[in-house]
Amino acid sequence: MDKPNAKYEIIHEIVSQEGNLQNISELCEIAGVSRSGYYYWLHSSDKRSEKEARDQADFELILQAYQFRGYDKGIRGIHMRLLHMNPPVIMNTKKIQRLMHKYRLVCPIRKANPYRRMAKAIKTDAIADNLLQRQFKEYGPRKVLLTDITYIPCCGVFFYLSVIKDAYTMQILAYVLSESLELDFVLETVNILIESHGATLDDETLIHSDQGCHYTSNAFIRKLKDASFVQSMSRKGNCWDNAPQESFFGHMKDEIAALIAGCDTYEQVQAVVADWMDYYNKDRYQWDLEKLSPREYYCYRQTGVYPLKPGISKKRNSQGSAPDPEV
């Protein structure tokens, strides 16, 4: 409630008391508000009630979007989830922010990672050139694939996650969770990539990684050559050369942290990761993907058919060009 309205309510309570001897003009002067303003407030109670009812109804939609599939979202995430409802709800981010503030719904805030792990490469002659040069969005879908490994602490041990991601659509194409850091789970990730998406890849598909020992191994290099992929590596100790993958791991860990804390077994962690990966690809909408999920964005770029309802504007795309005409 804003300050003038609070004063008007106090004045109204005082003058409504039995035996009150103070008049409205005196009370308005003491409170520093106008007498006309008080009477306007008094006679607009119906309008305030209608506005409050509208705000409550809109906040219920915001809360539904915020809680969708159990993962908390920020203002933009809520805005995009509302657009994907059936029927779609068009609500601007300023209104969402106002209602969240009014009803004390707090967005999750990512904490800085105090122990960002920098992969240390084994010094070998098998280090590939940095062919990508941070041009993550220059070549279109399925042309630049990023891969990396992260760890997930649980039950007093670490589990390890290998992921391959399309840098253009941000879609996760393959992943494997492992109980150990043995090379096999990284090779299995490539096998899953080929099995699931091989038809959309070609001999110009570039797979970019850091200089970790898994990616400089003879087995990994041979696996890429057999599949006719091009290998590229970040400069040593430079996480910015694979920034989208690093950011992905940061968001994932933030969003599944509470669920992982409740796990007691490797199988339970597997289930949490599988559900989040499905949510990320299908239902985690991204502002820079024109308000679509990674899978929706890939289909949109392949077909040219924008999946949201007519009249919903698309954000200027990440390459800086104007978005396609409205559908």
Secondary structure, DSSP 8 states (H G I E B T S, - for coil): --HHHHHHHHHHHHHHSTT----HHHHHHHHT--HHHHHHHHHTHHHHHHHHHHHHHHHHHHHHHHTGGG----HHHHHHHHHTSSS-----HHHHHHHHHHTT---------TT---------TT-----STT-TTSS-TTTEEEEEEEEEEETTEEEEEEEEEETTT--EEEEEEESS--THHHHHHHHHHHHHHGGG--TT-EEEE-S-HHHHSHHHHHHHHHTT-EEEE--TT-GGGGHHHHHHHHHHHHHHHHHHHT--SHHHHHHHHHHHHHHHHHH--BGGGTTB-HHHHHHHHHH----S-TT------TTSS------
